[in-house]
Amino acid sequence: MAGIYLHIPFCKQKCHYCNFYSVASEKNKVSLLDALTIEVDLQESYLGNEIVETIYFGGGTPSLLSANEINHLFHKLQANFTISKNVEVTFEANPDDLTKSYLYSLKKTPVNRLSIGVQSFFNNDLKYLNRVHSADQAYNSIKEAQHAGFQNLSIDLIYGIPTLSEINWQKKLEVFFSLNLPHLSAYALTVEPKTALDVLIRNNKTNPVQENKVADHFQILLDQMSTNNYLHYEISNFCKENFYSKHNKSYWFGGKYLGLGPSSHSFDSDTRQWNVSNINKYINEINNGHIPAEIEILSLDQKYNEYILTSLRTIWGTDENYIQEKFGNQYNLHFKKYVKRFIDDKKISIKNGKYCLTDSGKIFADGISSDLFV
């Protein structure tokens, strides 16, 4: 099972918290799309003969693409790779782009899974985050997507926002439940270095993020999603039965994936590579027949650490038998030695040789993983 990710780096404006590579301009859009099709040719052997089960349009803002542009990119992928008949095609979109006419044109493309960047149903939160859309647009875009026939729908929500009270966080979730959506990605607001939010906070121009608020919101999230029968299958992701993101699950299970576009990452089981985070450099290099990527050959230690980091975040957990078979006895002994204290502290539970974070451990997922690294 393999996946393909396409990075569409254009935005109407930059959100204050975002540290993904994007630009608040569409002036290079045509040249970028031409370069993407050339990169498909240059990378056609990257996945070997593996069948592509998932395709993911991310960004940036993929919903700045027209239906014709989406179809053109998909047909180019079909011509160069073996695409599964049941391929999951996820498309990230902003609420302000999801007009009725756009949604109906989108329905005529291969896109069959829609991920809407709602972030909040409250205008004061959206203003703090510097989002383009309003709360009404967020709600209406979901209803319009449902009316257009999209059933495999996910939305993003952010918690821990300084403007967001516990009561309003619960109300956010109540709106989500009322819409009967099959998937939720919920992220804690983090202040990444050199983002606009980081600068505003350091200059006392906006309120800082409080860790205790983040933790309280996370506990409310766990309680509410469990009460409403959603499966917490990864730290930030919840779904109804069989509606998990197949593309992201492939990442967490170590599947191969090819990233296309500026700043995108690729992984072939032994090496990782990432394209330059600059549109002009990307376009120029691709047009000269060169993939502008740095490549890293992963050591056994790195592969083990990545397995711990990804597997422990999921409901499927970290498998000691897999560690033994894939990495050997030395790594298995290391894991068992250092995981013991988290079992004793009830941060990790164990069943049939698989280690999973408990609810009290999930908030510390990254720290626990790093303590298990070699």
C-alpha positions in Angstrom: 0.0 0.0 0.0 1.4 3.3 -1.1 0.2 6.9 -1.0 0.8 10.2 -2.9 0.7 13.6 -1.4 0.4 16.8 -3.5 1.3 20.1 -1.8 -0.7 23.1 -3.1 1.2 26.0 -1.4 -1.2 28.9 -2.2 -3.4 30.7 0.4 -5.5 33.8 0.4 -3.8 34.9 3.6 -1.5 33.3 6.1 -3.0 32.1 9.4 -1.1 33.4 12.4 -0.3 29.9 13.8 0.6 28.1 10.6 4.2 26.9 10.0 3.5 24.8 6.9 5.1 26.2 3.7 2.6 28.4 1.8 2.4 31.8 0.2 -0.4 34.4 0.2 -0.4 34.7 -3.6 -1.5 32.7 -6.6 0.7 34.4 -9.2 2.8 31.3 -9.8 -0.1 28.9 -9.8 0.0 27.9 -13.5 3.8 27.4 -13.5 3.5 25.4 -10.2 0.9 23.1 -11.7 3.0 22.6 -14.8 6.0 21.7 -12.6 3.9 19.2 -10.6 3.1 17.3 -13.8 6.8 17.2 -14.7 7.7 16.0 -11.2 5.2 13.1 -11.7 7.3 12.0 -14.7 10.5 12.4 -12.8 9.3 10.4 -9.8 7.3 7.7 -11.6 9.7 4.9 -10.4 9.8 6.1 -6.7 7.1 3.8 -5.4 8.2 0.8 -7.4 5.3 -1.3 -8.5 3.2 -0.7 -5.4 -0.5 0.1 -5.9 -1.4 3.6 -4.9 -4.3 3.3 -2.4 -4.5 6.9 -1.2 -4.0 10.4 -2.8 -4.0 13.5 -0.6 -4.3 17.1 -1.8 -2.9 19.2 1.0 -1.5 22.7 1.5 -1.7 25.6 1.6 -5.2 25.7 0.2 -6.1 23.0 -2.4 -9.6 24.5 -2.7 -8.0 27.3 -4.8 -7.8 24.7 -7.6 -10.5 24.4 -10.2 -12.2 21.1 -10.9 -10.4 21.0 -14.3 -7.0 21.5 -12.6 -7.8 18.7 -10.1 -8.9 16.3 -12.9 -5.7 17.2 -14.9 -3.4 16.3 -11.9 -5.4 13.1 -11.2 -5.2 11.9 -14.8 -1.5 12.6 -14.9 -1.1 10.4 -11.8 -3.2 7.7 -13.4 -0.9 7.7 -16.4 2.3 7.2 -14.3 1.2 5.1 -11.4 -1.0 2.1 -10.7 -3.9 3.6 -8.9 -6.4 1.4 -7.0 -10.0 1.4 -8.2 -11.0 2.1 -4.6 -8.4 4.9 -4.1 -9.1 7.3 -1.2 -8.7 10.8 -2.6 -8.7 13.4 0.2 -9.0 17.1 -0.5 -8.4 19.8 2.0 -10.6 22.9 1.7 -11.4 26.1 3.4 -15.0 27.0 4.2 -15.0 30.2 2.2 -14.1 28.4 -1.0 -16.9 25.8 -0.6 -19.7 27.5 -2.5 -22.6 25.4 -3.8 -21.3 25.7 -7.4 -17.7 24.7 -6.4 -18.9 21.7 -4.4 -20.9 20.4 -7.3 -18.0 20.8 -9.7 -15.8 19.1 -7.1 -18.2 16.2 -6.9 -17.4 15.5 -10.6 -13.7 15.0 -9.8 -12.2 11.8 -8.3 -12.2 13.5 -4.8 -14.2 11.3 -2.5 -13.1 12.5 1.0 -13.3 16.1 2.0 -11.4 17.7 4.9 -12.7 21.1 5.8 -10.5 23.5 7.8 -13.2 24.9 10.1 -11.0 25.4 13.2 -13.8 27.1 15.1 -17.5 28.0 15.1 -16.8 31.2 16.9 -15.8 34.4 15.2 -13.5 35.6 18.0 -11.5 32.4 17.8 -11.2 32.8 14.0 -10.1 36.4 14.3 -7.4 35.4 16.8 -6.2 32.7 14.4 -6.4 35.1 11.4 -8.7 32.8 9.4 -10.4 34.2 6.3 -13.8 32.6 6.9 -16.6 33.4 9.4 -18.4 31.1 11.8 -21.4 31.1 9.6 -19.4 30.2 6.5 -17.8 27.3 8.5 -21.2 25.8 9.4 -22.8 26.5 6.0 -19.9 24.9 4.1 -20.4 21.6 5.9 -24.2 21.6 5.2 -23.5 22.5 1.6 -20.9 19.7 1.3 -23.4 17.2 2.7 -26.1 18.4 0.3 -23.7 18.0 -2.6 -23.3 14.3 -1.7 -20.0 14.2 0.2 -20.5 11.5 2.9 -16.8 10.9 3.8 -16.4 14.3 5.5 -13.8 15.4 8.1 -13.4 18.8 9.8 -10.5 20.3 11.7 -11.0 22.0 15.1 -8.4 23.8 17.2 -8.6 23.9 21.0 -6.5 25.7 23.6 -7.1 29.1 21.9 -6.9 31.9 24.5 -10.3 33.2 23.3 -11.9 29.8 23.7 -13.6 29.1 27.1 -14.3 25.5 28.3 -18.1 26.2 27.7 -17.5 27.3 24.2 -15.2 24.4 23.5 -18.0 22.1 24.5 -20.4 24.1 22.3 -17.9 23.6 19.4 -18.1 19.9 19.9 -21.9 19.9 20.2 -22.1 21.6 16.8 -19.8 18.9 15.4 -22.0 16.1 16.9 -25.2 17.8 15.6 -23.8 17.6 12.0 -23.4 13.9 12.3 -19.9 14.0 10.7 -17.9 10.7 10.5 -14.4 12.2 11.3 -12.8 14.9 13.4 -9.2 16.1 13.5 -8.7 18.1 16.7 -5.4 19.9 17.3 -4.0 21.8 20.3 -2.9 25.3 19.4 0.8 25.3 19.4 3.1 28.4 19.0 5.7 27.5 16.4 8.9 29.6 16.2 8.9 32.4 13.8 5.2 32.3 13.0 3.1 35.4 13.2 1.5 34.1 16.4 5.0 33.7 17.9 5.9 37.2 17.1 2.6 38.7 18.3 2.9 36.9 21.7 6.6 37.8 22.2 5.7 41.5 21.5 2.7 41.4 23.9 0.3 42.1 21.0 -1.9 39.1 21.7 -2.7 36.7 24.5 -0.4 33.7 25.0 -1.4 30.0 24.9 -1.8 28.5 28.3 -0.8 24.9 28.8 -3.3 24.2 31.6 -6.1 25.4 29.2 -4.8 23.0 26.5 -4.8 20.1 28.9 -8.3 20.9 30.2 -9.7 21.2 26.7 -8.0 17.9 25.7 -9.7 16.1 28.6 -13.1 17.5 27.6 -12.4 16.3 24.0 -11.6 12.8 25.2 -14.7 12.6 27.4 -17.1 14.0 24.7 -15.8 11.9 21.8 -16.1 8.7 23.9 -19.6 9.6 25.1 -20.7 10.1 21.5 -19.1 6.8 20.4 -16.2 8.1 18.3 -13.1 5.9 18.1 -10.0 7.8 19.2 -7.7 6.1 16.7 -4.8 8.6 16.8 -3.9 11.4 19.3 -5.5 14.1 17.1 -8.1 12.0 15.2 -11.5 10.5 15.9 -13.9 8.7 13.7 -17.0 6.6 13.4 -16.3 2.9 12.5 -14.3 2.5 9.3 -14.1 6.2 8.6 -10.4 6.7 9.6 -8.1 8.4 7.2 -6.5 5.6 5.2 -3.8 8.0 4.0 -2.6 9.0 7.4 -2.9 5.5 8.7 -0.4 4.5 6.0 2.0 7.1 7.5 1.7 5.7 10.9 2.2 2.1 9.7 5.4 3.0 7.8 3.9 2.7 4.3 5.7 4.2 1.3 4.5 7.6 0.1 5.6 10.1 -2.5 5.3 13.8 -1.9 4.9 16.2 -4.9 5.4 19.9 -4.8 7.5 22.4 -2.8 8.3 21.3 0.8 6.6 17.9 0.4 8.2 14.8 1.9 8.7 11.3 0.5 9.5 8.0 2.2 10.5 4.6 0.6 11.1 2.5 3.7 14.9 3.2 3.7 15.3 6.9 2.9 13.4 10.1 3.4 13.6 13.1 1.1 12.0 16.5 1.1 11.6 19.1 -1.6 12.9 22.7 -1.3 10.4 25.0 0.5 10.5 27.7 -2.2 8.1 27.9 -5.2 10.5 29.6 -7.6 13.5 27.3 -6.8 11.1 24.3 -7.0 9.8 25.4 -10.4 13.2 26.2 -11.9 14.8 23.0 -10.7 11.9 20.8 -12.0 11.9 22.6 -15.4 15.6 21.7 -15.7 14.8 18.0 -15.0 16.1 18.0 -11.5 14.2 17.0 -8.3 15.1 19.8 -5.8 15.2 17.4 -2.8 17.5 16.6 0.1 17.8 12.9 0.9 18.5 11.2 4.2 19.4 7.5 4.5 17.7 6.3 7.7 19.8 4.4 10.3 18.3 1.5 12.2 18.1 3.8 15.3 16.1 6.3 13.3 13.8 3.7 11.9 13.2 2.4 15.5 12.5 5.8 16.9 10.1 6.7 14.1 8.2 3.4 14.7 7.9 4.3 18.4 6.8 7.8 17.6 4.1 6.9 15.1 2.8 3.6 16.5 2.4 4.8 20.1 0.2 7.7 18.9 -2.4 5.2 17.5 -5.0 2.9 18.9 -3.1 -0.1 17.4 -0.2 0.6 19.7 3.5 -0.4 19.7 4.0 -4.2 19.1 6.9 -5.8 20.9 6.9 -8.7 18.4 7.3 -6.3 15.6 10.2 -4.6 17.4 11.8 -8.1 17.9 11.4 -9.1 14.3 12.2 -5.8 12.6 14.9 -4.4 14.9 16.2 -7.3 17.0 16.6 -8.3 20.6 18.8 -5.3 21.6 16.0 -2.9 20.7 13.3 -5.0 22.3 15.2 -5.1 25.6 15.7 -1.3 25.4 12.0 -0.8 24.8 10.9 -3.1 27.7 13.4 -1.5 30.1 12.3 2.1 29.5 8.5 1.5 29.0 8.2 -0.1 32.4 7.9 3.2 34.4 5.1 4.4 32.1 3.2 1.2 32.7 3.8 1.6 36.5 2.5 5.2 36.2 -0.6 4.0 34.3 0.4 6.1 31.3 0.7 3.0 29.1 -1.3 -0.2 29.1 -0.3 -3.5 27.7 -2.4 -6.2 26.1 -1.2 -9.2 24.0 2.2 -7.7 23.6 0.9 -4.3 22.3 1.5 -1.1 24.3 -1.0 1.7 24.1 -1.3 5.1 25.7 -4.0 5.4 28.4 -6.1 8.6 28.5 -3.8 10.0 31.2 -0.8 9.3 29.0 -2.1 10.7 25.7 -1.5 14.3 26.7 2.2 13.4 27.2 2.5 11.3 24.0 5.5 13.2 22.5 7.5 13.2 25.8 6.8 9.5 26.4 7.9 8.6 22.9 11.2 10.6 23.2 12.0 8.8 26.5 11.7 5.5 24.7 14.0 6.5 21.8 17.5 5.1 21.4 
